[in-house]
Amino acid sequence: MNDQLKLDGVKSSGPVECFGMIFPSEDSRRQHFLGLLAEKLKDPTFRNQEGFPKGDDDAILAISDPPYYTACPNPWLEEFLEGGSERHLPDEDHKKEPFAADVSEGKNDPIYNAHSYHTKVPHKAIMRYVLHYTQPGDMVFDGFCGTGMTGIAARLCGDRKTVESLGYRVSADGTILAKSEDAIHPGWKPFSRLGERKAILNDLSPAATFIAKNYNSSDDGAALESHSREILNDVESRCGWMYETTHGKAGTKGRINYTVWSDVFSCRECTGEIVFWDEGVDPDGGQVKETFPCPHCSADLTKRNLDRAWIGRLDPATGEVIQQVKQTPVLINYSFGGKRYEKKPDDFDLDVIRRIDSLEITDWFPNVSLPKGDKTIEPIRLGLTRVHHLYTKRSLAVFSALYAKANSPLLQLALLGGYTVGLRTARFLPLRWIQKDTGPMKPHTAGTMYIPSISGEQNWFNIFKSRCTASARGILSAKRTTQALISTGSASSIQAPDSSVDYIFLDPPFGSNLMYSELNFLWEAWLGVYTHTRAEAIESKSQGKDLSFYRKIMTDCFREAYRLLKPGRWVTVEFSNTQASVWNAIQTSLQEAGFVVANVSALDKKQGSFNSVNNKTSVKQDLVISAYKPNGGLEERFINTGGSEENVWGFVRSHLSYLPTTKSRQEKMEFITERDPRIIFDRMVAWFVRHNTPVPLSTQEFQAGLTQRFAERDGMVFLPEQVGEYDRSRAKSEGAPQLELFVSDERSAIDWLTDFLRKRPSTYQDLQPEFFGQLGAGWRKHEVRPELSRLLEDNFLIYSEAGDVPSQIHSYLSTNFKDLRSLEKEDPRLKAKAKDRWFVPDPSKARDLEQKRERSLLKEFEDYKSAPGRRLKEFRLEVLRAGFKTAWAAKDYSTIIGIAQKIPEEALQEDEKLLLWYDQALTRMEANA
């Protein structure tokens, strides 16, 4: 195996420099560092790093290309960082506001299409973020790099043509100009500067980093296609007969393009065998028949009431007799004389298949069992228990012969890139069923190992030729240099100094979306190096990992990202999951690590995954979280003065400076959610909790302080120096931005009532139908629906004709009723109209209401604590939030954990505030243990 994986990289034409050393050639450079890595691998401490992959030394060395790529944690990270530490521009030239615009980038690009992967963000989308947050020479980090698109993005920030393809202009001095998206800020404005950035790429999966290495290394890809032709000629001379078929009565030979295989079932009535393609499929109509007769006994059948036919055979690789589902060839598509034809397999074709089945495969292939996981259940259930079982015998023979000749990483990459359409997981969809430009084979659905009943076996010579062409185009388009260092290991343990990177882009795994280690196993089996699953951040039944485990791992990874990032700089987290619980896990983990969320925007990849296209409940766009690491001054002040009120306003001033001043779409200004006073309060609370310090202000005290210290516009809070820009934009806009409130629990119901009554003080009778109209299907499960009367009494005031009409009601009535205009507040007519109207209290009176309400909530929380039984089926989230907050301030962590165990897991995971207190309680309990 080791000889087959030997790297014959393209030899350089002259001396090369690497980390200050001069080598006569790339090969000598590689051999020097391979020797150093081999010594490192003998050190048990080095091998004990978190996420160190599974594989022996020879396998790791075989696919590594140190110091630029190692199939294990890269020991040269610090040296690489030292070489990229020059500051091209002062720190103040880096952006303080997030990149708030939505991004849309398609996947139809040679670089993107060079190799398939389960999830991938287009490099041009990442470029927009890198250009915004960094300057030439800056260091970018991606801890979940996948195929290395962040490295390509960082490098292509120095390619004028690619930058201009994003819709930017580049001036003669390298200034990049961006055009405003709307009429509010017209014209072209400086956006960034042209120039390469450097990148550190890391992933837990050796398969991912191997792909990333080939995208980002300096090897020459120009000769890839010529080398592949030599290999094809060699292997076809030995195995070409396997794809021969007869054409016409004369017995002339055609060349098979693909063979369609069908499952064989048995009838429960007569036990007769049924070829599913022949009886259950309508080839002309392009669909599976709902019912069809048994060809033996005429019983009415459906696919659901059929039993699978099984076949026992000897597996030469193991010497064991195995039982697998039975399949038979039913259709052959072949070429002859420049035209394509279709036929049913004849005696010649069946004889070729029998000859292949009797052959001994002499080339090496991985004889390893599939891991027992969430996604491998399907093939294992059908008897396909090993990697080589996912190939037909013909495909395995040809693939292993090609792989034996693939003596460079680029050739291996091209071969492995074809596995999605070259395995038994590929579904067959004839051209007459689908659009003509999609091809007859549909790759297995992303994130699954589903074995279809009608599968297509493609000619591996065609696949290899196609993948080599795609890889060559993508690699040449990537303009690869050695500006990236690639490491294989856990993102929670990066061997690099504190505050050493300028920007971080992360596209991490999201809950149970994809089982990366299981899916990548098919690649890694050929590479001989496997993902260490203990450190894998996923939800997995087979691995015993729940959402809490996932959140803990993600918190560890975000903490490491926080440590690496320079103060005042940004992290972008791309999010692709429809579950609120996973969204909360990500946000909670980010905040617990120390980051402060500043913006959430959309990322449209244009071409969705199978799930996002076909599932009506799936989100069509990914979300992008922009968060920052607070500057060092803020941290220093907090350490020196603790949880003082001064630090509350210090945090708010700093946080507001990081938020976008305006946000617009299609010439209309949008409400900036992060500038909502309620969201600012939540961010401040998370900041204090993370520092294990009680929050010194109540909600109402905080709101009153905001009003005194900062400018307010359209329900949003601004620094004095920001409000002028907002006002100028607002004057050009067609209307005020509107906050959209969705009522799903008691807190959001109070927020909706606050907004409604502030604009329109109303009587109970007028308010009731409006309020009930908000209580739709989105109400949270387990949350008690509060009475409107109780919400009003606990949080608002009612005018009873005693004293002057409150200013809020007076303003509303005099504006909306002509006969009440210019009346004094004590006028009887105005008082009569104002009677029984509910309104929002001013801050001084609101504080009294809040204290009264909190006493009531805490009293009910005591009832929850003493409630009999193990579970609370229904509860008020506001009660839990108040109780958790009070218990945390009193360091009563056991109460928080005890109550959390009484409520359903989904209720805890889907509430960001409860999750914050619960996580902190667990952390403190563990620290005190």
Buried (B, 14 or more C-beta within 10 A) or exposed (E): EEEBBEBEBBEBEEEBEBEEEEBEBBBBBBEBBBEEBBEBBEEEEBBEBBBBBBBEBEBBBBBBBBBBBBBBBBBBBEBBBEBBEEEEEEEEEBBBBBBBBBBEBEBEBBBBBBBBBBBBBBBBBBBBBBBBBBBBBBBBBBBBBBBBBBBBBBBBBBBEEBBEEBEBEBEEEBEBBBEEBBEBBEEEEEBBBBBBBBBBBBBBBBBBBBBBBBBBBBBBBEEBBEBBEEBBEBBBEEBBEBBBBBBEEEEEEBBBBBBBBBBBBBBEBBEEBBBBBBBBBEBEEEEBBEEBEBBBEEEEBEBEEBEBBEEEEEBBBEEEEBEBBBBBBBBBBBBBEEEEBEBEBEEEBEEBBEEBEEEEBEBBBBEBBBBEBBBBBEBBEBBBBBBBBBBBBBBBBBBBBBBBBBBBBBBBBBBBBBBBBBBBBBBBBBEEBEEEEEBBBBBBBBBBBEBBBBBBBBBBBBBBBBBBBBBBBBBBBBBBEBBBBBBBBBBBBBBBBEBBBBBBBBBBBBBBBBBBBBBBBBBBBBBBBBBBBEBBBBBBEBBEBBBBBBBBBBBBBBBBBBBBBBBBBBBBBBBBBBBBBBBBBBBBBBBBBBBBBBBBBBBBBEEBBBBBEEEEEBBEBBBBBBBBBBBEEBBEBBEEEBBBBEBBBBBBEBBBBBBBBBBBEEEBBBBBBBBBBBBBBBBBBBBBBBBEBEBBBBBBBBBBBBBEEBBEBBBBBBBEEBBEEBEEBBEBBEEEBEBEBEBBBBBBBBBBBBBBBEEBBBBBEBBEEEBEEBBEEEBBEBBBEBEBEEBBBBBBBBBEEEEBBBEBBBEBBBEEEEEBEEBEBEBEEBBEBBBEBBBBBBBEEBBEBBEEBBEBBBEBBEEBEEEEEEEBEEBBBBBBBBBBBBBBEEEBBEBBBEBBEBBBEBBBBBBBBBBBBBBBBBBBEEEEE
